[in-house]
Amino acid sequence: MSIFEYTLTLVIPLAAVIWGVNIYHQKGTRFLSGWNTMSKEEKAAYNEAALCHLYGRCVVFCGIGVFLLLYGSFNYNDYILCAGLGIIALMVILSIIIPKINSKKYMKYESKY
């Protein structure tokens, strides 16, 4: 692996992990997709702390998945690459499904939106 590949393999996942920790501690909500475009009434319907904890964990694990994906890609190891892809896909799916399944935890009340 070249210096560029090492740098890419470490910097992008590290940035994702740092971003995930910030979201977990409710400091990076302005970077969540769609959060800034919601009205105040819509935002009031959600339990922001619970959502940030869930999305923060998912982003941290996506960072780990990106590391495995890049490491496997640059070292021509398909098993590691596929494990990274699987982790990323699982986290994306869970971040969509979990709030729908357990809406009492993630919603303060049912909104009309």
Summary of the structure (lengths in Angstrom):
residues: 113
radius of gyration: 16.4
end to end distance: 49.4
largest distance: 53.1
contacts: 326
relative contact order: 0.16
helix: 76%
strand: 2%
